[in-house]
Amino acid sequence: MSYSAIIQYLYQAAPAFSSVGAGAYKEGLSTTMALDIHFGHPHQHFRTIHVAGTNGKGSVSSTLAAILQSAGLKVGLYTSPHLVDFRERIRVNGEMISEQRVIDFVEQERAFFEPLHPSFFELTTALAFQYFAEQKVDVAVVEVGLGGRLDCTNIIRPDLCVITNISFDHQQFLGDTLPLIAGEKAGIIKTGVPVVIGETNGHADVREVFARTAKARGSIIRFADEEAFPAVECELKGDYQRANMQTVQCALDELRKQRTYRDLLTDEAIAYGFAHVCELTGLQGRWQQLRERPTLVCDAGHNAAGIAYIVRQLASQPNTHLRIVFGMVDDKDYMFALAELGKLQARATYYFTQPSCKRALPAETLAAAYQAKAIPARSFSTVQAAVQAAVAEASPDDFIFVGGSCYVVADLLSAKV
């Protein structure tokens, strides 16, 4: 089978959350354990760092990987979702897994895994861990897929756990209060393994969940937002990255206490990794500028907290006019997003669109909500059409933003508008 045929097979045989939403979620680790036994516990052959949280997981994971790579280590990086190519999820020193390795995995192992009916993420995680073991990585930075406690990455015993922050997302799986969501994320904390919490945003009940779990498991816990770290020059430029980079600095400070990393994590390696995150890891879609005059920036922030951050940064842009290309998937709070975007109404034009995935929220739904309030808005059936319209109507000094969903950003990057 060709690579494209293999990817299509994976989406059909093991449905992905991006395609079918809740139907792809499998609670529990029984299938993960069966896959792990079959492949000989590959995650036991390399060191790991485990990263969970509602927002910022990808940025923190990629930055840690870039710095560890700059320190001379061979580094695996497992993140999700991908934007353009499935292989973005599995990298070693920034290089994506080869198409042939993905083909071989499916063709050689399908007789075993088909009767298990694994989820797309369970199968992808098994491939990632096997590949990292084959490549003899020194350490892998592993991003949690969903939650933490029951996530299939939670079979690892890492050198460090990181939980970036807690806000509302995937409440149907994780709970409808912040302490309940925190409890699920805290499930990655392992006995005796230090944990860094990025932000609690003043929620004492969330802080208590983490502190109580760490104490019960004999784990050192640090709250990055309660410590002081110097400013760093980072390739990631979104305003929201300040908290993420503080989380990374706290994590590095903790890793420097461990013999494995102490002598490698020099100031020079850390500075280089911060300054070259995207170059070293291939990270995309985080306040990523794609053109000038007019400026065009995309960002994959997609839940309430992420969109609120983005709106604040858009409000600070020194430009003549904002042109906002925006689309979402159907399990997100689009009314909250529209309320936030509406704060920019006095200086914005809205181009609502929809990503090319089954869970896309119709562009007409977004546009109609604004039209009902007499706010001018148009709908476009594709991201490419919406962006082309925004670019055509923009003056050189305008600022075009494209976002609302990872899948909107993926369509933009694939179209190369």
C-alpha positions as CSV (number, residue, x, y, z in Angstrom):
1,M,0.0,0.0,0.0
2,S,1.1,3.6,-0.6
3,Y,1.6,6.0,2.2
4,S,-1.6,7.9,1.4
5,A,-3.5,4.6,1.4
6,I,-2.0,3.6,4.7
7,I,-3.1,6.9,6.3
8,Q,-6.6,6.5,4.9
9,Y,-6.7,3.0,6.3
10,L,-5.6,4.3,9.7
11,Y,-8.4,6.8,9.8
12,Q,-11.0,4.2,8.8
13,A,-9.7,1.3,10.9
14,A,-8.9,3.3,14.0
15,P,-11.1,6.5,14.0
16,A,-9.4,9.7,15.0
17,F,-10.9,12.2,17.4
18,S,-10.5,14.9,14.7
19,S,-12.9,12.9,12.4
20,V,-15.6,11.5,14.7
21,G,-15.1,13.3,18.0
22,A,-16.4,11.5,21.1
23,G,-16.7,8.2,19.2
24,A,-12.9,7.9,19.0
25,Y,-12.4,8.2,22.7
26,K,-11.6,5.0,24.6
27,E,-11.6,5.1,28.3
28,G,-9.0,3.0,30.1
29,L,-5.6,1.5,29.3
30,S,-6.4,-2.1,28.5
31,T,-5.8,-1.8,24.8
32,T,-2.7,0.3,25.4
33,M,-1.3,-2.3,27.7
34,A,-2.0,-5.1,25.2
35,L,-0.1,-3.1,22.5
36,D,2.7,-2.3,24.9
37,I,3.1,-6.0,25.8
38,H,3.1,-7.0,22.1
39,F,5.8,-4.6,21.2
40,G,8.0,-5.5,24.2
41,H,7.5,-2.4,26.4
42,P,9.4,-0.1,24.1
43,H,9.0,3.0,26.3
44,Q,11.2,1.4,28.9
45,H,14.2,1.8,26.6
46,F,14.5,5.6,26.7
47,R,14.0,8.3,29.2
48,T,10.9,10.5,29.0
49,I,9.4,13.8,30.0
50,H,5.5,13.9,30.2
51,V,3.6,17.0,29.4
52,A,-0.1,17.5,30.0
53,G,-2.4,20.6,30.3
54,T,-5.3,22.3,28.6
55,N,-3.3,24.8,26.5
56,G,0.4,25.2,25.7
57,K,1.3,21.4,25.7
58,G,2.6,21.6,22.2
59,S,4.6,24.7,22.7
60,V,6.1,23.5,26.0
61,S,6.9,20.0,24.6
62,S,8.5,21.4,21.5
63,T,10.6,23.9,23.4
64,L,11.8,21.3,25.8
65,A,12.7,19.0,22.9
66,A,14.6,21.8,21.1
67,I,16.6,22.6,24.2
68,L,17.4,19.0,25.0
69,Q,18.5,18.6,21.3
70,S,20.6,21.7,21.6
71,A,22.2,20.0,24.7
72,G,23.5,17.2,22.5
73,L,20.9,14.6,23.2
74,K,19.0,12.5,20.7
75,V,15.4,13.5,21.3
76,G,12.1,12.0,20.4
77,L,9.1,14.3,20.3
78,Y,5.5,13.0,20.3
79,T,2.7,15.6,19.8
80,S,-0.8,15.8,18.5
81,P,-2.7,16.7,16.5
82,H,-0.8,17.1,13.3
83,L,-1.5,20.0,10.9
84,V,-0.5,18.9,7.4
85,D,1.2,15.5,7.6
86,F,0.5,12.6,10.1
87,R,4.2,12.2,10.5
88,E,4.5,15.6,12.3
89,R,3.4,13.7,15.4
90,I,6.5,11.6,15.6
91,R,9.9,13.2,15.3
92,V,13.5,12.5,16.3
93,N,15.8,15.5,16.5
94,G,13.1,17.4,14.5
95,E,13.0,14.9,11.6
96,M,9.6,13.3,11.0
97,I,9.3,9.5,10.9
98,S,9.6,8.2,7.4
99,E,6.6,7.3,5.2
100,Q,8.1,3.9,4.8
101,R,8.3,3.2,8.5
102,V,4.6,4.1,8.9
103,I,3.7,1.8,6.0
104,D,5.8,-1.1,7.5
105,F,4.2,-0.7,10.9
106,V,0.7,-1.0,9.6
107,E,1.5,-3.8,7.1
108,Q,3.5,-5.9,9.6
109,E,1.3,-5.4,12.6
110,R,-2.3,-5.1,11.4
111,A,-3.0,-8.8,11.9
112,F,-2.3,-8.2,15.6
113,F,-4.0,-4.9,16.2
114,E,-7.1,-5.2,14.1
115,P,-8.9,-7.6,16.5
116,L,-8.1,-5.1,19.4
117,H,-10.0,-2.2,17.7
118,P,-7.6,0.4,19.0
119,S,-8.3,4.1,18.7
120,F,-6.2,6.1,16.3
121,F,-4.3,7.7,19.1
122,E,-3.6,4.4,20.8
123,L,-2.1,3.0,17.6
124,T,-0.2,6.1,16.9
125,T,1.3,6.1,20.5
126,A,2.4,2.5,20.0
127,L,4.1,3.4,16.8
128,A,5.8,6.4,18.4
129,F,7.2,4.4,21.3
130,Q,8.4,1.6,19.1
131,Y,10.0,4.1,16.7
132,F,11.8,6.0,19.5
133,A,13.2,2.7,20.9
134,E,14.4,1.7,17.4
135,Q,16.1,5.0,17.0
136,K,17.7,4.7,20.4
137,V,16.7,8.2,21.5
138,D,18.2,9.4,24.8
139,V,14.9,11.0,25.9
140,A,11.5,11.5,24.4
141,V,9.2,14.4,25.2
142,V,5.7,12.9,25.2
143,E,2.6,15.1,25.0
144,V,-0.6,13.8,26.5
145,G,-3.4,13.4,24.0
146,L,-6.5,14.0,26.3
147,G,-6.6,14.5,30.0
148,G,-3.9,12.5,31.7
149,R,-5.1,9.8,34.1
150,L,-6.5,7.5,31.4
151,D,-4.5,8.8,28.4
152,C,-2.6,6.0,26.6
153,T,0.7,7.9,27.1
154,N,0.3,7.4,30.8
155,I,2.2,4.1,30.9
156,I,5.5,5.9,31.0
157,R,7.5,6.6,34.1
158,P,9.1,10.0,33.2
159,D,12.0,11.9,34.7
160,L,9.7,14.9,35.0
161,C,6.0,15.6,34.7
162,V,4.7,19.0,33.5
163,I,1.1,20.3,33.6
164,T,0.9,23.6,31.8
165,N,-2.5,24.9,32.9
166,I,-6.1,24.0,33.5
167,S,-9.1,25.5,31.7
168,F,-12.4,24.2,30.2
169,D,-12.1,21.8,27.3
170,H,-13.4,18.3,26.6
171,Q,-15.7,18.5,29.6
172,Q,-17.7,15.5,28.4
173,F,-14.6,13.4,29.2
174,L,-12.8,15.3,31.9
175,G,-15.5,16.8,34.1
176,D,-17.4,20.1,34.2
177,T,-15.5,21.9,36.9
178,L,-11.8,23.0,36.9
179,P,-11.0,20.8,40.0
180,L,-12.4,17.8,38.2
181,I,-10.4,18.6,35.1
182,A,-7.3,19.2,37.3
183,G,-7.8,15.8,38.9
184,E,-7.7,14.1,35.5
185,K,-4.6,16.0,34.5
186,A,-2.9,15.2,37.8
187,G,-3.3,11.6,36.9
188,I,0.1,11.8,35.2
189,I,1.9,12.5,38.5
190,K,4.0,9.5,39.4
191,T,5.3,8.4,42.7
192,G,8.6,10.1,43.5
193,V,8.7,12.0,40.1
194,P,8.9,15.8,40.3
195,V,6.1,17.8,38.7
196,V,6.0,21.3,37.5
197,I,2.6,23.1,37.2
198,G,2.7,26.1,34.8
199,E,-0.4,28.1,35.8
200,T,-3.3,27.8,38.2
201,N,-4.6,31.3,37.3
202,G,-5.5,32.1,40.9
203,H,-7.8,29.0,41.4
204,A,-7.0,27.9,44.9
205,D,-9.1,24.7,44.4
206,V,-7.1,23.7,41.3
207,R,-3.8,24.4,43.1
208,E,-5.0,22.2,46.0
209,V,-5.8,19.3,43.7
210,F,-2.2,19.3,42.4
211,A,-0.6,19.8,45.8
212,R,-2.7,17.0,47.4
213,T,-1.9,14.6,44.6
214,A,1.8,15.3,44.7
215,K,1.9,14.9,48.4
216,A,0.1,11.6,48.3
217,R,2.7,10.4,45.7
218,G,5.7,11.7,47.4
219,S,6.5,14.0,44.5
220,I,8.2,17.4,44.6
221,I,5.9,20.0,43.2
222,R,6.7,23.4,41.8
223,F,4.3,26.1,40.6
224,A,6.1,28.0,37.9
225,D,3.8,31.1,38.1
226,E,4.8,31.5,41.8
227,E,8.5,31.7,40.9
228,A,10.6,34.4,39.2
229,F,12.5,33.7,36.0
230,P,14.4,36.1,33.7
231,A,12.9,36.9,30.4
232,V,14.1,34.8,27.5
233,E,14.4,35.4,23.7
234,C,12.2,32.8,22.2
235,E,11.2,32.1,18.6
236,L,7.6,31.6,19.7
237,K,6.1,35.1,19.7
238,G,2.5,34.9,20.9
239,D,1.8,36.8,24.1
240,Y,0.5,33.6,25.7
241,Q,3.9,32.1,25.3
242,R,5.3,34.1,28.2
243,A,3.6,31.7,30.7
244,N,4.6,28.7,28.6
245,M,8.3,29.8,28.6
246,Q,8.2,30.3,32.3
247,T,6.9,26.8,32.7
248,V,9.8,25.6,30.5
249,Q,12.3,27.5,32.6
250,C,10.9,25.9,35.8
251,A,11.1,22.5,34.2
252,L,14.7,23.0,33.1
253,D,15.6,24.2,36.6
254,E,14.2,20.9,37.9
255,L,15.9,18.8,35.3
256,R,19.2,20.4,36.1
257,K,19.0,18.8,39.5
258,Q,19.1,15.3,37.9
259,R,22.5,13.8,37.0
260,T,21.4,12.9,33.5
261,Y,20.8,16.5,32.5
262,R,22.9,18.5,34.9
263,D,26.0,19.0,32.9
264,L,24.3,19.0,29.5
265,L,21.8,21.8,30.1
266,T,24.2,24.7,29.8
267,D,23.1,28.3,29.5
268,E,24.2,28.3,25.9
269,A,22.2,25.1,25.0
270,I,19.1,26.5,26.7
271,A,19.4,29.9,25.0
272,Y,19.9,28.3,21.5
273,G,16.9,26.0,22.0
274,F,14.6,28.8,23.0
275,A,15.7,30.9,20.0
276,H,15.3,28.1,17.4
277,V,12.2,26.1,18.6
278,C,10.4,26.0,15.3
279,E,13.6,25.4,13.3
280,L,14.7,22.5,15.5
281,T,11.3,20.8,15.9
282,G,9.1,21.8,13.0
283,L,6.5,23.4,15.2
284,Q,3.9,25.4,13.3
285,G,0.6,27.2,13.9
286,R,1.6,29.2,17.0
287,W,1.2,32.9,16.2
288,Q,3.0,32.0,12.9
289,Q,3.5,34.8,10.5
290,L,3.0,33.7,6.9
291,R,3.2,37.0,5.0
292,E,3.8,40.7,5.2
293,R,1.9,43.7,3.8
294,P,-0.7,42.7,4.7
295,T,0.5,40.8,7.7
296,L,-1.0,37.4,7.9
297,V,-0.8,35.4,11.2
298,C,-2.3,32.0,12.1
299,D,-2.7,30.4,15.5
300,A,-4.2,27.1,16.5
301,G,-5.7,28.2,19.8
302,H,-9.2,26.7,19.9
303,N,-10.8,26.6,23.3
304,A,-12.1,29.4,25.6
305,A,-8.8,30.3,27.3
306,G,-6.8,30.1,24.0
307,I,-9.2,32.3,22.1
308,A,-9.3,34.9,25.0
309,Y,-5.5,35.1,24.8
310,I,-5.6,35.6,21.0
311,V,-8.3,38.3,21.2
312,R,-6.2,40.2,23.7
313,Q,-3.2,40.1,21.4
314,L,-5.2,41.1,18.4
315,A,-6.5,44.1,20.3
316,S,-2.9,45.2,20.8
317,Q,-1.9,45.1,17.1
318,P,-0.9,48.5,15.8
319,N,-2.7,48.2,12.4
320,T,-5.2,50.0,10.3
321,H,-7.7,47.2,10.3
322,L,-8.2,43.7,11.5
323,R,-9.5,41.0,9.1
324,I,-10.4,37.9,11.0
325,V,-10.8,34.5,9.3
326,F,-12.3,32.2,11.8
327,G,-13.8,28.7,12.0
328,M,-14.4,26.0,14.7
329,V,-15.3,22.4,15.2
330,D,-18.7,21.4,16.7
331,D,-17.7,20.6,20.3
332,K,-16.3,24.0,21.1
333,D,-18.1,26.9,22.8
334,Y,-18.6,29.0,19.7
335,M,-20.8,31.5,21.5
336,F,-18.0,32.4,23.9
337,A,-15.6,32.7,21.0
338,L,-18.0,35.0,19.1
339,A,-18.4,37.1,22.2
340,E,-14.6,37.5,22.5
341,L,-14.2,38.3,18.8
342,G,-17.0,40.8,19.1
343,K,-14.8,42.9,21.3
344,L,-12.8,43.8,18.2
345,Q,-15.9,44.8,16.2
346,A,-15.0,48.5,15.9
347,R,-11.9,47.7,13.9
348,A,-12.5,44.3,12.4
349,T,-14.0,42.6,9.4
350,Y,-15.1,39.0,9.9
351,Y,-14.8,36.1,7.4
352,F,-16.3,33.0,8.9
353,T,-15.3,29.6,7.5
354,Q,-15.2,25.9,8.3
355,P,-12.3,23.4,8.3
356,S,-12.4,20.4,6.0
357,C,-13.2,17.8,8.7
358,K,-16.4,16.0,9.6
359,R,-16.7,17.8,12.9
360,A,-16.6,21.3,11.3
361,L,-19.1,23.8,12.6
362,P,-20.9,25.3,9.5
363,A,-19.6,28.7,8.6
364,E,-23.2,29.9,8.2
365,T,-23.8,29.2,11.9
366,L,-21.1,31.6,13.0
367,A,-22.0,34.2,10.4
368,A,-25.7,34.1,11.3
369,A,-25.0,34.7,15.0
370,Y,-23.3,38.0,14.1
371,Q,-25.8,38.9,11.5
372,A,-28.6,38.5,14.1
373,K,-26.8,41.3,16.0
374,A,-26.4,43.5,12.9
375,I,-22.6,42.8,12.9
376,P,-21.5,42.5,9.3
377,A,-20.1,39.0,8.6
378,R,-19.8,36.7,5.7
379,S,-19.4,32.9,5.4
380,F,-17.1,30.9,3.2
381,S,-17.2,27.2,2.5
382,T,-13.4,26.8,2.6
383,V,-10.6,28.3,4.5
384,Q,-8.8,29.0,1.3
385,A,-11.7,31.0,-0.1
386,A,-12.0,33.0,3.1
387,V,-8.3,33.9,3.3
388,Q,-8.2,34.8,-0.4
389,A,-11.1,37.2,0.1
390,A,-9.4,38.7,3.2
391,V,-6.1,39.2,1.3
392,A,-7.8,40.7,-1.7
393,E,-9.7,43.2,0.3
394,A,-6.8,44.2,2.7
395,S,-4.7,47.3,2.4
396,P,-0.9,46.8,3.0
397,D,-1.2,47.9,6.6
398,D,-4.0,45.6,7.6
399,F,-3.6,42.6,9.9
400,I,-5.2,39.3,8.9
401,F,-5.7,36.6,11.5
402,V,-6.6,33.0,10.7
403,G,-7.6,30.6,13.5
404,G,-10.3,29.1,15.7
405,S,-9.2,25.5,15.2
406,C,-6.2,23.4,14.6
407,Y,-8.0,22.2,11.5
408,V,-8.5,25.7,10.1
409,V,-4.8,26.3,10.5
410,A,-4.1,23.0,8.8
411,D,-6.2,23.9,5.8
412,L,-4.4,27.2,5.5
413,L,-1.0,25.6,5.6
414,S,-2.0,22.9,3.2
415,A,-3.5,25.5,0.7
416,K,-0.3,27.7,0.9
417,V,-2.5,30.8,0.2
